[in-house]
Amino acid sequence: MSTAKPEHFPAEFPIKVMGRQDSDLRAATREIIERHTGPLEETRIRVRTSGDGNFLALTYTIVATGRDQLDAIYRELTACKLVLMAL
């Protein structure tokens, strides 16, 4: 899946978030994303743990409705102290 912003909306769009394994990363980032998208089904969230077990990578696949929505999500994610990186 590409991380490039779609040209046409609505569109399926993956949002990747990385942070420390021992944090409340999943709950905090899901709350941020759902504030902009509405409730997400569990099947739209993929979780991966790093090989050493220290980091967590989450991919939320949303139905993006526009650039403003995506910009707002990324602004909140990058402002969250638990998020090390959002793509």
SULHUFEN-V705522 format. One line per field, one symbol per residue. ss: DSSP state (h for helix, s for strand, l for the rest). phi: phi as a letter, one per 40 degrees, with the letter a starting at -180 (. if undefined). burial: + if it has 16 or more other C-alpha atoms within 10 Angstrom, else -. A space follows every 10 residues. Layout:
ss=???
phi=???
burial=???
This chain:
ss=llllllllll ssssssssss llllhhhhhh hhhhhhhlll lhhhsssssl llllssssss ssssllhhhh hhhhhhhhhl llssssl
phi=.ccccccbbc acacbbbbac ccbcdccccc cccccbbgdb cdccbbbbbc dcgcbbbbbb cbccbicccc cccccccccc ccccabb
burial=---------- --++++++++ +---++--++ -++---+--+ ----+----- ----++++++ ++-++----+ --++--+--- -++--+-
